[in-house]
Amino acid sequence: MKPNFFIVGAAKAGTTSLYHYLSQHEEVFCPNVKEPNYYASVSAEKASVYEEPKAGNFYHRKVINNYNTYLSLYEDANKEPVLLDSSPSYLWDKNAAAHIYKDNPKAKILIVLRNPVERAFSHFLMDVRSGIQAEMDFKKALEKDCKHQPYTWGNAHLYVGLGLYHDQVKRYLDMFGPSQVKVMIYEDLFSNLESGLKDILNFIEVDTNVDINIHQAHNTFFMPKNKIYRKLIQYKSHLKVYSNRLPENVKKRLKKSMFEDSTKPSLSQETYEAIFKYFNEDYLKTKQLLLKEFQLDVNYDIVPKV
């Protein structure tokens, strides 16, 4: 058995929530690795990300390079007609669409696009709270990241690159055709989630009359409680290194003691306008593409916030 439904991105556009919602559907098989990354060329600092997943454990992300290991993720699939791979690296990777098509030319592809300025900011905040971004100024962090070499997944943050959607979407359209590709807008999808999920279930041709709990929050926002904790979670710190070796239950208690739920910061108009310029040209091209191929008029025109 191999996957036939791919949520390919974008990163920070609700793919984790969709994975958990779809896992409640009896006709959709979701493996214990949310992001296998098999069809993309990605790298990771943590050696544990490359280790084979163990049955019974849940992993948000792995870098799986062995085909048999990848297929083993789906060996427990029984009668489910839909087998999901939800790796947002596939939208970014230039060869992923072709690799997926080679293995399964009839696969269904779901792409969720988010306002690229908001996507980049959400990505930045995630990196800050996880300790891999030391620069606390979003604009400075983004400008520095644009110059990073190599500009690849796992090496750079890709704050801008992951939001340049036109060529990324077009690769899947060219490879699979519009009948097998569905593009949704994050802001529309999550403002009316019940309707959006039914739309997805229709797309993958499974029962739409099912109860799915959409009230449980996934990827809730939190931040380190103070500057000392922020220093301690920096990626190269001793605490960060040793915490990766701790059992999951111990890590959860440690996280609870060091972090607190927080109100998500918002962008100032000045910063929004400065970041907007990185995306404007691509956004206009993406808008035209979606209107032509899907009759989808993007409703989040990027304009400076008031």
N, C-alpha and C positions, 0 to 999 in steps of 0.2 A: 504494500500500500504506500502511496506517495501523495503528498498534498496536491489539492486541485483548486484551492482558494488562497489567495495571497493578499494580505493587507500590507502594501509596500511603503506606506508612509502617508504623510510626511512625519518626520520626527517632531515630537511635541505637538502633535495634532490629534491626540485622543486614541492612539492605537492600543495603549494599555487598557483603557476603559473598554474599548470594543472587544478586545480579547476576552476580558472577564465577563462581559455581557453575553457574548456568543457562546462561551463555555457552558452557559446554563441551558443551551438548546440541545435537546437529545439527538438532533440530526447533524450536529456540528461537533467534530472531534478536535479538541485543542490540546496539543501535546504539553508535557510538563516543562518545556522550554518555550517561553513566549517569543524570544528572538533567537532562532538558530543561526542566522546569518550565513547559511551554507552557500547561497548563490551570489554572495558579494565578497569583494576583496577588502576585508577590514582587519584592523589590528587592535590589540588591547594590551594595556600595561600589566594587568593582573594575570599571573600564570594560571590561576584557578579557572579563568574564563575558557581556557583551552582544554581543561580536563573533561573527560567524558561525563555526561550527566548520569546521575544514579536514579534508578527507578524509585518512585515514591517521593522524590524531592522536587520542589518547584524551583525553577531558575528563570530569572527575568531575561538574562542574556547569556549566550554562549557563542563561541566562534568554532563552529563545527566544519571541519574540512574533509572528513571521511564520509563517503556516500553511504556506506552501510550503517555508520553511526547515525547519520541523519535519518535514514529510513527507519531505524529502530525506534525513533521517537513516535512513530505511527503504528507500531506493531500491535498495540492494544486496541486499535480501532476495530470496532465490530461491525455494526450495520450502519454506521453513520455514513451518509453519502458525501458529506463535505468534510475535508481534512484541511485544517488551517495552518498556515505559516504567516506569522505577523512580525516581519523584520523590516523596520523602516529604513535600514541601510539599502534596501533594494531599489528605492526610488532614486537615491543619490548615485549608486554605482552604475557606471556607464555600460557594463556588460551583463548586469543581472537580468534584465528583460530577456535577452537572447538566451542566457543559460536556463531560465525558467521555461521558456518556449521550447527549447530543445528537449527537455524532460517531459513537459506536459503542454502541448500546443493548444489544448482545449481549456486551460486553466482560466478561472475568473480572477480579475484583478480589481482591487478596491484601492483608490487613492483619495485620501482626505487632505485637503489643502487649507492652511490657516493663514490669516493675514501675516505676511512674512516678517513684518516689524514686530508684531506681538509674538510670533513664533520664536524669533531670535532672542527676544527679551526673556521669554519663558525658559528657553534653553540656557541662557546666561544665569538666571536665578537658580536653576537646577544645579549647574556647575558650581556655583558659589556654595550652596548648602551641602553639596557632596564633597567639597574640599579640593576640587581640581581647578578652581579658578580663584586666584589670589587677588586679582584686580577687582576692586569693588565698584569702579566706575564703568557703567555699561558701554558708553561710547568709546572709552579708551580701550576696553577689553576687545571690542569688536574691531577697532582699527588695527590693533596689534595682531589679532587673529587673521585678518585679511593678508597680512604679510608673512604668515607662518609657512615654513617649508619643512617637510612636504605638506601640501594642503590636501590631506587625505583623511578618511574616517579612521579615528583612533589616534591620529597624530595632531591634527588641528581640531578646534571646536566646530568650525564650519558654520558660524553664526549667519553669515551671508549666503554661503554656497548652498546650504540646505533649503534656502527660501527662494532660489532662482528656479522656478518651477517649469518654465516653458519646455526646455529641452528634455527635462526629466519625464514629464507627462507624455511628450511627443514620442519618446522611445517606446513606451508601452502601446500607444495608439498605432504606431507604425508596425509593431511586432504582432500584436494580438487583434487589432481592429476595434472599433468603438463598441461593437456588440458584446465584447468580453471585458471591457474596461468600464468601470464606473468611477466617476469623479464626484466627490461630495465636498461641500464647503463646511469647514469646522464650525464656524459661527452659526450656520443654519442648522447643522446636524444636532448640535448640543443645546440649541435653544428650543428644539422640539424633538427630543430624543426618542420618544415612543414612536413617532411617525418616521423618524430617520432609520430606526432599527427595522421597522417593518419594510421600509424601502430596500434595505440591505438583504433582508431575508427573501424578499421577492427576487432580488438579483441573483441570489445563489440557489433559488428554487427549492426552498424548504418551507415548512408550515409557518405561517405568520400568526396563527392564533395560539400563541404560547405566552406564558407568564414569565417575564424576565425582570428581575429586581434591578431597577435602574437608579435606586436611591442610595445605594452604597457608594461612597466616594472612593476613587482610586487616584493615587498620586497626589494626595492632599498637600497643601503648601505648608512648609515648616522651615524654620531657620535656627542656627545655633543660638543658644541663650545669651551668649556674650562674646566679647572679642577673644577671650582666653580659649573658649571652646572652638572658636573659628580657627585659631592658630593650630589647635591640637588635631583638627581634622584635615589639615593640609595634606595633599596626596602623598608627599614624601616624608611626613612626620612619622616618628616611631610608633605613636598610637595607631595611626592609619595602617601601618605595616602589620603590627601585631593583631589588630582587631580583625583583619581578614582571615586570621587563623582560628578565631573563636567560633564556638557553636552558635547556630542561628538564634537560639533562645537567649544566650548571653548578649549577643550583639543587639537584640531588640531591647533588652533592659538598658544597655549602655546608651543606645540611641534615645530612649525615652528620657534618660537623665540629662542628656546634653542638648536636646532640641525641644522646641516648643512650637505648637501651632501658631501661626501668625497670619496677619492680613497681608495678602500679596501686594507688594509695591506696584505703583503705576508709573508710567513714563510721563515725564514733563513734556509740554508742547515743544520746547526747544530741542530736547533730545529726540523726540519723535520726528521732527522735521529734518534733523541731521541724519538720522538713520534711513529715513524715507528715500533719500537720493540713491542709495545702493540698490534699491529694488524697482524704482519707477519704470525703467525701460522694459525689464523682464515682465513686470506685472501687466503692462499694457499688451504685450505679446501673448501672455498667458490668457488674459481676458478674451482676446480675439479668438484664440484657439478653442477655448471652452465654448464660446458662443457658436462657433462654426460647427464643431464636432458633436456637441451635446445639447445645443440650444440652452446652455446654462449661462445665465447672466450673473456674474459674480456680484454679490451685494455688499462686499466690504471694500469698496473703492478706497484706496489709500489716500487719505487727505490728512493734513495736519490736524491734530486733535484741538478742540476748543476748550 
